[in-house]
Amino acid sequence: MNASADHAAIRGIVAAALKGLHDRDAAAITALYAPDALIFDLAPPLSHRIDPAGLAAWLGTWQGSVEREAKELGLAASGDLAVWYGFFHTSATTSGGENAAWWERATIVFRRAGDGWKIVQEHTSVPFRMDGSFLAATDLTP
């Protein structure tokens, strides 16, 4: 494959993940990950493997769709590895009816195998206040 085809395939996976969140479809999202993918995301623990039941449970805590937009800062692919990095803006309504929205930083690593590109590592984070409060700085925007 050539670089433009690889980049299109990676962007397609990111778009499919966004659609899966919108649809609250844990199975569709999980299918994008390699079985041994390692996730470093906002919720504890520090790391975990892709967990369809846990993802479905989290998606069930929201009313309606979970909206997420991606702001790509970079994408590099070489051979059978690719890295996407940028920001995600997520917004949804909690089960209690409150609106929630935040920006987060993201880095996603992809590996090409016989069945195409899969996510093998994902890291998302938000900065925290360095004023001693240790509160997440979810109000920042790019």
Secondary structure, 3 states (H helix, E strand, C coil): CCHHHHHHHHHHHHHHHHHHHHHCCHHHHHCCEEEEEEEECCCCCCCEECCHHHHHHHHCCEEEEEEEEEEEEEEEEECCEEEEEEEEEEEEEECCCCEEEEEEEEEEEEEEECCEEEEEEEEEECCECCCCCCCECCCCCC
